[in-house]
Amino acid sequence: NKTQSVLAVSITRLHRLMLVLFKRRIINRGFSYLMVYPPDVTFYRYFMFHSLLSDLLLI
């Protein structure tokens, strides 16, 4: 089952890459948001939720 393991590895790598890109996008959006609006609770809640979600996906 060599092909299966190779496929699994490539999938996890792809997933990790997507996660990194996703995190970067969230962080960039967060910074641009902070530039436009004063820091507010809803934004932080949103940001924390997304970082938590991505951490869960990483497992």
Contact map, one row per residue, 1 for C-alpha under 8 A:
11111000000000000000000000000000000000000000000000000000000
11111100000000000000000000000000000000000000000000000000000
11111110000000000000000000000000000000000000000000000000000
11111111000000000000000000000000000000000000000000000000000
11111111100000000000000000000000000000000000000000000000000
01111111110000000000000000000000000000000000000000000000000
00111111111000000000000000000000000000000000000000000000000
00011111111100000000000000000000000000000000000000000000000
00001111111110000000000000000000000000000000000000000000000
00000111111111000000000000000000000000000000000000000000000
00000011111111100000000000000000000000000000000000000000000
00000001111111110000000000000000000000000000000000000000000
00000000111111111000000000000000000000000000000000000000000
00000000011111111100000000000000000000000000000000000000000
00000000001111111110000000000000000000000000000000000000000
00000000000111111111000000000000000000000000000000000000010
00000000000011111111100000000000000000000000000000000000000
00000000000001111111110000000000000000000000000000000000000
00000000000000111111111000000000000000000000000000000100010
00000000000000011111111100000000000000000000000000000000000
00000000000000001111111110000000000000000000000000000000000
00000000000000000111111111000000000000000000000000000000000
00000000000000000011111111100000000000000000000000100100000
00000000000000000001111111110000000000000000000000000000000
00000000000000000000111111111000000000000000000000000000000
00000000000000000000011111111100000000000000001001000000000
00000000000000000000001111111110000000000000000000000000000
00000000000000000000000111111111000000000000000000000000000
00000000000000000000000011111111100000000000000000000000000
00000000000000000000000001111111110000000010001000000000000
00000000000000000000000000111111111000000000000000000000000
00000000000000000000000000011111111100000000000000000000000
00000000000000000000000000001111111110000000000000000000000
00000000000000000000000000000111111111100000000000000000000
00000000000000000000000000000011111111000000000000000000000
00000000000000000000000000000001111111000000000000000000000
00000000000000000000000000000000111111100000000000000000000
00000000000000000000000000000000011111110000000000000000000
00000000000000000000000000000000010011111011000000000000000
00000000000000000000000000000000000001111111000000000000000
00000000000000000000000000000000000000111111100000000000000
00000000000000000000000000000000000000011111110000000000000
00000000000000000000000000000100000000111111111000000000000
00000000000000000000000000000000000000111111111100000000000
00000000000000000000000000000000000000001111111110000000000
00000000000000000000000000000000000000000111111111000000000
00000000000000000000000001000100000000000011111111100000000
00000000000000000000000000000000000000000001111111110000000
00000000000000000000000000000000000000000000111111111000000
00000000000000000000000001000000000000000000011111111100000
00000000000000000000001000000000000000000000001111111110000
00000000000000000000000000000000000000000000000111111111000
00000000000000000000000000000000000000000000000011111111100
00000000000000000010001000000000000000000000000001111111110
00000000000000000000000000000000000000000000000000111111111
00000000000000000000000000000000000000000000000000011111111
00000000000000000000000000000000000000000000000000001111111
00000000000000010010000000000000000000000000000000000111111
00000000000000000000000000000000000000000000000000000011111
